[in-house]
Structure formats: C-alpha cells, structure tokens
Amino acid sequence: MTQNERSGPEQSAQARKEAAVQIVGVDIGFGFTKVTDGRQVEVFKSVLGDPADIQFRESLMDGSSTLPPHRHIETEDGAWFVGELAESQSRGRTFTLDQDKLIAGFLRTLTLTALASTVEDGKPVRLVTGLPISYYRRHKDELVEKLQKRHEFATIDHQGVRTTRSVNIDRVRVIPQPFGTMFHLLLNDFGKAADRRLATEKIGIIDIGFKTADYTISNKTRYSERGSQSTDAGIAKAFKGIAAALHEKSGVNVELYRLYDAVSQGSIKIRGRTFDLEKITAHAMQRLASSIANEVNQLWADDWDIDTIVVTGGGGAALAPYLSGQLVGQVLEVKADEDTRLNNVRGYQKYGVHLWQR
C-alpha cells in the first residue's frame, strides 16, 4: 500500500480524534475570568476568598434568584470561594494587580473554576489563552507548564455536596492577548475567515483591561513588534481615582472590584447614603482616555497606513466615547449591546477551532 493510500484512513482517524476534543478559550484577567466553549460563556470576578462554613443554605423566600453562582473549589493550591461568592461570603478576600502573583497564586484555581462548568470529565481539552504583550515572553512557558496536564480537583455545590473532578488539558496555546479580538472579528464559529478584509488590512488594536492596556498592530494578521506595547493604563487606574474621591467623601476604602456595578449605574450606596458617581467617573475616564490616546498616537506615529483602529477589552466600552475624538485614525464603533470583555476569549476559542479542527 502506498503512502497516499494510507493517508486517507489516517487522516480520517485524526479527524475523529480531534472532533472528540473539547476546545475552549479562557481569559484570566485581573478583573474578570472568562471562558467559552463556543456555545456557552461564563464570566466571574477574579477574586478568591476563604471558604466560609455557611450554616444556613436555604433561600428565605420562594423565587429568590439574587444569590451568586456557587463557585467553591478545592485544588492542590487550597480551597476557595471564587468570584461573586467570595465577594459576598468570605471574610478574607484576595485579588491582585501583579502579573507574577496572578500566574503563581491565581492562575490554576481560576482556570479550573472556569472549566468546571464548561468541560466534561475525561474528555481531552485543548485550551487557548492569552497574556499581555509585556508579559508574554516571560510567562508563556510557565503558563503552559502549569496548565498542560491532568488536573484533579473537587467542586462543592450550594448544598455542600462534594464532587471529584478530573480534567485533562492535553494542549495549551498562548497568544498575545489583543490578538483574541482580531481572531474574534476575523473568524467564524467554524474557525474559518469570515471577514477577508481584516485578513488583508493593517489593524490597530487597543485592548483595555483591568490593570493593563495593550496596544498592538495586526498587519495582514502578522504581529508587529514595533507597534506593540503594554502599559498600566487599565480601567483600574480610573477606578483608583473614583475610590480616592469616595474615600474623601465617605471615609470608606471601597475595593476596586466592587466599583463595576456602581460605575455602570452612576451611583453607590455607602452606609445608607447614596453618592452620585457620574461627574467623578467622567473626570476619571477622560483623564485615562487622554493618557491612552497620547500613548497610542505616539507609538503608532510611523504606522500612518493603519486601516482601522479597534477598541476592545473590559474597559473598552467604557472608554470608547472618550477615546474616539482623541485617536488619530478611523476607529471601529463599539456597538451599544457589545460586551467587549468577551472579545478576546471568543477569539481564543475560534482560533483553537482554526488550529485543531480545520
């Protein structure tokens, strides 16, 4: 039998094997952790807390649906309440704005929490994730080493029932974080090019996360080192200004991760008193947007042939109105109903499909 005659059955066997693999995108951010398998999407705050012994687990009234999802996990790194459950129930809570600490102390717990409700036990998982540009070279191999293996852990539901889990991550691909958005715009759910224009153009991407802002250029889908940079101009910088103003008025230090809802609603209640945040927020956002626009315009001064600028990330939607008039170039409009936090993670998953299920 010739090599060509053997290639058909071999290729079919490989195709069946890869069809049995579950491909997921995971985005571990300083503010939020996001995960998708292409069908469902989950988002929770990147906060860990001591697991409290909850004595009363029943809802006080029928139909009450305000309780946060019960994300309680035990891994080799310890037992934790995660996300909104930690925020509402844990006395000791921790989150970080330090990339080294995020990788060393948070990465595995947040990733396994994300995968717990997304992947099937025993089914091989292939995972695509990203790192901020300035941390990519330093942490890429460490991230793969921590995640690419079989993980044994347990989840505990809201009734206290413990379930042992086993997840086998057989491949991990790490890409520069903003390229998740590029792949989200470029690829369809089957991993094929849906917008050929983006594949042939020069695209500037501004990815505003919680701690970092990443700027990069995709020149016909190729990464540009000259046009890429990370800074600490994430949305947390604006939140720190808002928190400082609130402390001055109320005497309370509001944790940064508790400002998301307050900023979107335009007010916050502290010890029974309501504080209007609209003017404080507008001032903080304007200052941050000006800083980002100055950095981007200077970084891309020689890239005057950029076709389109895309604003993305968790802080992208909030800052887009303030940025649009200050950026030099054509800026792609952020849709009102678009959750820009999910652009990267959706792109990670689509890129995984493009890599492993073509």
Residue pairs with C-beta under 8 A, 6 or more apart in sequence:
18 356
18 357
19 357
20 123
20 124
21 123
21 124
21 125
21 126
21 170
21 356
21 357
22 37
22 119
22 120
22 123
22 124
22 125
22 126
23 37
23 38
23 125
23 126
23 127
23 128
23 349
23 352
23 353
23 356
23 357
24 35
24 36
24 37
24 115
24 118
24 119
24 125
24 126
24 127
24 128
24 349
24 352
25 34
25 35
25 36
25 127
25 128
25 129
25 180
25 344
25 345
25 346
25 347
25 348
25 349
25 350
25 351
25 352
26 33
26 34
26 35
26 111
26 114
26 115
26 127
26 128
26 129
26 345
26 348
27 33
27 34
27 35
27 129
27 130
27 177
27 180
27 344
27 345
27 348
28 46
28 102
28 106
28 107
28 110
28 111
28 114
28 129
29 46
29 209
29 210
29 314
29 341
30 46
30 95
30 96
30 97
30 102
30 209
30 210
30 211
30 212
30 234
30 236
31 45
31 46
31 209
31 210
31 211
31 235
31 236
31 257
31 260
31 314
32 43
32 44
32 45
32 46
32 210
32 314
32 341
33 43
33 44
33 45
33 46
33 83
33 110
33 111
33 113
33 114
34 41
34 42
34 43
34 114
34 341
34 342
34 344
34 345
35 41
35 42
35 114
35 115
35 118
35 345
36 42
36 118
36 342
36 345
36 346
36 349
37 118
37 119
37 349
38 189
38 349
38 350
38 353
40 118
41 342
41 345
41 346
42 114
42 117
42 118
43 341
43 342
44 69
44 71
44 82
44 83
44 84
44 113
44 114
45 83
45 84
45 86
45 87
45 95
45 257
46 83
46 95
46 102
46 106
46 110
46 257
47 82
47 83
47 84
47 86
47 87
47 93
47 94
47 95
47 257
48 80
48 81
48 82
48 86
48 93
48 94
48 95
48 106
48 109
48 110
49 80
49 81
49 82
49 85
49 86
49 87
49 89
49 90
49 91
49 92
49 93
49 94
50 80
50 81
50 90
50 91
50 92
50 93
51 72
51 79
51 80
51 81
51 90
51 156
52 81
52 89
52 90
52 91
54 89
54 160
57 158
57 159
57 160
59 67
67 158
68 83
68 84
68 85
68 87
68 88
69 83
69 84
69 85
70 85
70 156
70 157
70 158
71 81
71 82
71 83
71 84
71 85
71 86
71 113
71 116
72 79
72 80
72 81
72 82
72 85
72 155
72 156
72 157
73 79
73 80
73 82
73 109
73 112
73 113
73 116
73 153
73 154
73 155
73 156
74 80
74 153
74 154
74 155
74 156
74 162
75 108
75 109
75 112
75 151
75 153
76 108
76 152
76 153
77 105
77 108
77 109
78 109
80 86
80 109
81 89
81 90
82 109
82 110
82 113
83 113
86 93
87 93
87 257
87 258
93 255
95 255
95 257
96 102
96 105
96 106
97 210
97 211
97 236
99 132
99 135
99 139
103 139
103 142
103 143
103 146
107 143
107 146
107 147
108 146
108 147
108 151
111 127
111 147
112 151
112 153
112 165
112 167
115 125
115 167
116 153
116 155
116 165
116 167
119 125
119 167
121 165
121 166
121 167
122 166
122 168
123 168
124 168
124 170
125 167
125 168
125 169
125 170
126 169
126 170
126 171
126 172
126 173
126 352
126 355
126 356
127 147
127 169
127 171
127 172
127 173
127 352
128 172
128 173
128 174
128 175
128 348
128 349
128 351
128 352
128 355
129 143
129 147
129 172
129 173
129 174
129 175
129 348
130 174
130 175
130 176
130 177
130 178
130 179
130 180
130 344
130 348
131 139
131 140
131 143
131 174
131 176
131 177
132 176
132 177
132 209
132 212
132 214
132 230
133 176
133 177
133 178
133 214
133 215
133 216
133 228
133 229
133 230
134 212
134 229
134 230
135 230
136 174
136 176
136 177
140 174
143 172
143 174
144 172
144 174
147 169
147 172
148 169
148 170
148 171
148 172
149 168
149 169
150 166
150 167
150 168
150 169
151 166
151 167
151 168
151 169
152 164
152 165
152 166
153 164
153 165
153 167
154 162
154 163
154 164
154 165
155 162
155 163
155 165
156 162
156 163
157 163
171 356
173 351
173 352
173 355
175 348
175 351
176 214
176 216
176 223
176 228
177 207
177 209
177 214
177 344
178 205
178 206
178 207
178 214
178 215
178 216
178 312
178 313
178 344
179 205
179 216
179 218
179 223
179 347
179 351
180 343
180 344
180 345
180 346
180 347
180 348
180 351
181 205
181 207
181 310
181 312
181 313
181 343
181 344
181 347
182 198
182 203
182 205
182 218
182 221
182 310
182 347
183 347
183 348
183 350
183 351
183 354
184 343
184 344
184 346
184 347
184 350
185 195
185 198
185 310
185 343
185 347
186 193
186 194
186 195
186 198
186 199
186 221
187 193
187 194
187 347
187 350
187 351
187 353
187 354
188 194
188 350
189 350
189 353
190 353
190 357
191 350
191 351
191 352
191 353
191 354
191 355
191 357
191 358
192 354
192 358
193 199
198 218
198 221
199 220
199 221
200 220
201 220
201 307
201 308
202 217
202 218
202 219
202 220
202 303
202 305
202 306
202 307
203 217
203 218
203 219
203 306
203 307
203 308
203 309
203 310
204 215
204 216
204 217
204 227
204 296
204 300
204 303
204 306
204 308
204 309
204 310
204 329
205 214
205 215
205 216
205 217
205 218
205 309
205 310
205 312
206 213
206 214
206 215
206 292
206 296
206 309
206 310
206 311
206 312
206 313
206 316
206 323
206 327
207 213
207 214
207 215
207 216
207 312
207 313
207 316
207 344
208 233
208 234
208 235
208 292
208 311
208 312
208 313
208 314
208 315
208 316
208 319
209 234
209 235
209 313
209 314
209 315
210 234
210 235
210 236
210 314
210 315
211 232
211 234
211 236
212 230
212 231
212 232
212 233
212 234
213 230
213 231
213 232
213 233
213 234
213 292
213 295
213 313
213 315
214 228
214 229
214 230
214 313
215 227
215 228
215 229
215 230
215 231
215 295
215 296
215 299
215 300
216 223
216 224
216 227
216 228
216 229
217 223
217 224
217 226
217 227
217 228
217 300
217 303
217 306
218 224
224 303
226 302
226 303
227 299
227 300
227 303
229 295
229 299
231 292
231 295
233 288
233 291
233 292
233 295
234 315
235 288
235 314
235 315
235 318
235 319
236 256
237 288
237 291
238 281
238 284
238 285
238 287
238 288
238 315
239 256
239 259
239 263
239 284
240 256
241 280
241 283
241 284
241 287
242 259
242 263
242 277
242 280
242 281
242 284
243 253
243 254
243 256
243 259
245 280
246 252
246 254
246 268
246 270
246 275
246 280
247 253
247 254
249 275
250 270
250 271
250 273
250 275
252 270
252 271
254 262
254 268
254 270
259 268
262 268
262 277
263 277
263 281
263 318
265 277
266 276
266 277
266 278
266 281
267 274
267 275
267 276
267 277
267 278
268 274
268 275
268 277
269 275
285 318
285 319
285 322
286 322
288 319
288 322
289 319
289 322
289 323
289 326
290 322
290 326
292 319
292 323
293 323
293 326
293 327
296 327
297 326
297 327
297 328
300 306
300 328
300 329
306 329
307 330
308 329
308 330
308 331
308 332
309 327
309 329
309 330
309 331
309 332
310 331
310 332
311 319
311 320
311 323
311 331
311 332
311 334
311 340
312 340
312 343
312 344
313 340
313 341
313 343
313 344
314 340
314 341
316 334
316 340
316 343
317 334
317 338
317 339
317 340
320 331
320 334
323 331
324 331
334 340
